[in-house]
Amino acid sequence: MSTAVQSGSSRINARTVGMALYLLFLLVPIYWLLNMSLKTNEEILSTFSLWPHNLTFANYMVIFTDSSWYSGYINSMIYVGLNTVISIAVALPAAYAFSRYRFLGDSHLFFWLLTNRMAPPAVFALPFFQLYSSVGLFDTHIAVALAHCLFNVPLAVWILEGFMSGVPKEIDETAYIDGYSFPKFFIKIFTPLIASGIGVAAFFCFMFSWVELLLARTLTSVDAKPISAAMTRTVSASGLDWGVLAAAGILTIVPGALVIYFVRNYIAKGFALGRV
């Protein structure tokens, strides 16, 4: 009996140690980035240290006071927010159609939507650039938001269709019998039932749009330049500004971490339902 207990305890300890080492491995790059952001360039390049010897917040002050830096965060938040709203608004009725109706070529159309998500952004960079330059949308927030819809709408449709298929069709029929119009039914009854699915879809749309670089950099130049593009232009006459670049990286992680915190319950429910 005691041997079995000891064996079980050793397995639990081994799992705990393994998980702790794995988490430590994941956190090392983030810690090192934070460590670099609190150092001067001279200390970063001259010595190897696990913590700053001369703590400084000058790198963060550059981000918050230089318009070429903080405007990048504002631009990114604008087009990411636009993309998330547009993607969810378009995906909701499309996902409802796929989950509730059967029509000619529905499975092929659904698969075609997913193939857009499989294609690399580089395939669409040149067509988008030429099109937006022709119609006057180049270097605008809506240009990047619409370009990202090519990838995020199919993903949102795929996620939402799974959640909607889990809602019994009898709910729709009962609402119609009770005299609900479709818009009223969809907004007041159906949407709250799939709130977790909307949260999960919005999370993935936000994250994919936030981290995408190629299209965001190709379709902007000055007025709508995102922070990801600004971070690739930190070379000066004195060399690469490592401290400012590290500070920008830390601040870039913050919005994603906040989104994960606020939608964590929806994501957990999505995994529990097998829809993510």
C-alpha positions in Angstrom: 0.0 0.0 0.0 2.7 2.5 1.0 4.7 1.5 -2.1 1.8 2.4 -4.4 1.3 5.7 -2.6 5.0 6.5 -2.9 4.9 5.6 -6.6 1.9 7.8 -7.2 3.5 10.7 -5.3 6.7 10.4 -7.3 4.7 10.5 -10.6 2.9 13.7 -9.4 6.2 15.3 -8.3 7.8 14.4 -11.7 4.8 16.0 -13.5 5.1 19.1 -11.3 8.8 19.5 -12.0 8.3 18.9 -15.7 5.5 21.5 -15.9 7.6 24.0 -13.9 10.6 23.5 -16.2 8.3 23.9 -19.2 6.8 27.1 -17.9 10.3 28.4 -17.0 11.4 27.7 -20.6 8.4 29.6 -22.0 9.0 32.6 -19.7 12.7 33.0 -20.3 12.4 35.0 -23.5 9.8 37.3 -22.0 12.0 37.9 -18.9 15.0 38.5 -21.0 13.1 41.0 -23.1 12.0 42.8 -19.9 15.5 42.7 -18.6 16.9 44.3 -21.8 14.1 47.0 -21.8 15.4 48.2 -18.4 19.0 48.5 -19.5 21.0 51.1 -21.5 22.4 50.0 -24.8 25.9 50.2 -23.4 25.1 47.7 -20.6 23.3 45.4 -23.1 26.2 45.3 -25.4 29.1 45.3 -22.9 28.1 42.8 -20.2 26.0 39.7 -19.6 23.8 40.1 -16.6 20.6 38.4 -15.4 19.2 41.7 -14.1 19.8 45.4 -14.8 22.8 46.9 -12.8 21.7 50.4 -13.7 17.9 50.4 -13.8 16.5 52.8 -16.3 13.0 53.6 -17.7 14.4 55.8 -20.5 13.5 53.3 -23.1 9.8 53.3 -22.1 9.9 57.1 -22.0 11.0 57.1 -25.6 8.0 55.0 -26.6 5.5 57.2 -24.7 6.9 60.5 -25.8 8.0 59.9 -29.4 5.0 60.1 -31.8 6.7 57.8 -34.3 6.4 55.1 -31.6 3.2 55.6 -29.7 1.3 56.3 -32.9 2.2 52.8 -34.1 0.3 51.4 -31.1 -2.7 53.6 -31.8 -2.8 52.6 -35.4 -2.5 48.9 -34.6 -5.3 49.1 -32.1 -7.6 51.0 -34.6 -7.3 48.5 -37.5 -7.3 45.5 -35.2 -10.5 46.7 -33.5 -12.1 47.4 -36.9 -11.1 44.0 -38.2 -12.5 42.2 -35.2 -15.8 44.0 -35.4 -16.1 43.5 -39.2 -15.1 39.9 -39.1 -17.6 39.0 -36.3 -20.4 40.9 -38.0 -19.9 39.2 -41.3 -19.2 35.7 -39.8 -22.3 35.6 -37.6 -24.9 35.4 -40.4 -22.6 33.2 -42.6 -22.0 30.7 -39.8 -25.8 30.6 -39.0 -26.5 29.8 -42.7 -23.9 27.0 -42.7 -25.2 25.5 -39.4 -29.0 25.7 -40.1 -29.4 25.3 -43.9 -28.3 22.9 -46.5 -27.8 24.2 -50.1 -26.0 23.2 -53.2 -22.2 23.3 -52.7 -22.3 24.3 -49.0 -19.5 21.9 -48.0 -17.4 23.0 -50.9 -17.9 26.7 -50.1 -17.1 26.0 -46.4 -13.9 24.3 -47.4 -13.0 27.2 -49.8 -13.4 29.6 -47.0 -10.8 27.7 -44.9 -8.4 27.6 -47.9 -8.1 31.4 -47.6 -6.8 30.9 -44.1 -4.3 28.3 -45.3 -2.7 30.6 -47.9 0.3 32.7 -46.8 -0.2 36.5 -46.6 2.6 37.0 -49.2 0.2 35.6 -51.9 -2.2 38.5 -51.4 0.2 41.3 -50.7 0.7 42.5 -54.3 -3.0 42.4 -55.3 -4.0 44.3 -52.2 -1.3 46.9 -52.7 -2.3 47.5 -56.3 -6.0 47.5 -55.6 -5.8 49.9 -52.6 -3.4 52.2 -54.4 -5.9 52.5 -57.3 -8.9 53.3 -55.1 -7.2 55.6 -52.6 -7.2 53.3 -49.6 -3.4 52.8 -49.3 -2.0 53.9 -45.9 -5.4 53.8 -44.2 -6.6 51.8 -41.2 -9.6 50.4 -43.0 -7.3 49.0 -45.7 -5.4 46.8 -43.3 -8.7 45.8 -41.5 -10.3 44.7 -44.7 -7.2 42.8 -45.8 -7.1 40.9 -42.6 -10.8 39.9 -43.1 -9.6 37.6 -45.8 -8.1 35.4 -43.2 -10.1 36.1 -40.1 -13.7 35.9 -41.5 -13.2 32.2 -42.6 -11.7 31.4 -39.1 -14.6 33.1 -37.3 -17.1 31.3 -39.5 -15.5 28.0 -38.8 -15.5 28.6 -35.0 -19.0 30.1 -34.8 -20.5 27.3 -37.0 -19.4 24.8 -34.5 -21.0 26.6 -31.6 -24.2 27.3 -33.5 -24.5 23.6 -34.5 -24.5 22.8 -30.8 -27.7 24.8 -30.3 -30.9 22.8 -31.0 -32.9 23.9 -34.0 -36.1 23.6 -31.8 -35.1 26.9 -30.2 -35.4 28.6 -33.6 -38.8 27.0 -34.3 -40.1 27.9 -30.8 -39.1 31.5 -31.2 -40.8 31.8 -34.6 -44.0 30.2 -33.1 -43.9 32.8 -30.3 -43.9 35.6 -32.9 -40.2 36.6 -32.9 -38.9 38.1 -36.1 -35.5 36.8 -37.2 -33.5 39.8 -36.2 -35.1 40.0 -32.8 -34.7 36.2 -32.3 -31.1 36.3 -33.4 -30.1 39.3 -31.2 -32.1 38.6 -28.0 -32.2 34.8 -27.9 -29.6 33.1 -30.2 -26.7 35.4 -29.7 -26.6 35.0 -25.9 -26.6 31.3 -26.3 -23.3 31.4 -28.4 -21.7 34.2 -26.4 -18.7 32.0 -25.6 -18.3 31.2 -29.3 -18.3 34.9 -30.1 -15.7 35.6 -27.4 -13.5 32.8 -28.8 -13.8 34.0 -32.4 -13.2 37.6 -31.4 -10.1 36.6 -29.5 -8.6 34.7 -32.4 -9.5 37.5 -34.9 -7.8 40.0 -32.6 -4.6 38.0 -32.1 -4.2 37.1 -35.7 -4.6 40.7 -36.8 -2.4 42.0 -34.0 0.6 39.8 -34.9 0.3 39.9 -38.7 3.2 41.9 -40.2 3.5 41.5 -43.9 0.2 42.9 -45.1 0.2 45.6 -42.4 3.6 46.8 -43.4 2.9 46.6 -47.2 -0.4 48.5 -47.1 0.8 51.4 -44.9 3.6 53.9 -45.0 3.1 56.8 -42.5 -0.5 57.6 -41.4 -1.5 54.1 -40.5 1.9 52.5 -39.9 1.5 49.8 -37.1 3.9 49.2 -34.3 5.1 45.9 -35.9 6.4 47.9 -38.8 7.9 50.6 -36.6 9.9 47.9 -34.7 11.7 46.9 -37.9 13.0 50.5 -38.4 15.1 51.0 -35.2 18.5 51.3 -36.9 20.1 54.7 -36.4 23.6 56.1 -37.1 24.8 54.6 -33.8 23.4 51.2 -34.6 20.5 49.2 -33.4 18.6 50.7 -30.4 18.3 47.4 -28.4 16.7 48.9 -25.3 13.9 50.8 -27.1 13.2 47.8 -29.3 12.9 45.6 -26.2 10.6 48.1 -24.5 8.4 48.2 -27.6 8.3 44.4 -27.6 7.1 44.3 -24.0 4.4 46.9 -24.7 3.3 44.9 -27.7 2.7 41.8 -25.5 0.5 43.7 -23.1 -2.7 44.1 -25.3 -2.6 40.4 -26.2 -2.2 39.5 -22.5 -5.1 41.7 -21.5 -7.4 40.2 -24.2 -6.5 36.7 -23.0 -7.3 37.7 -19.4 -10.8 39.1 -20.3 -11.9 36.2 -22.6 -10.2 33.4 -20.6 -13.5 32.0 -19.5 -14.9 31.9 -23.0 -11.7 30.2 -24.3 -11.9 27.6 -21.6 -15.6 26.9 -22.4 -14.7 26.7 -26.1 -12.1 24.0 -25.4 -14.5 22.2 -23.1 -17.1 22.1 -25.8 -14.6 20.9 -28.3 -15.2 23.8 -30.6 -11.7 25.3 -30.5 
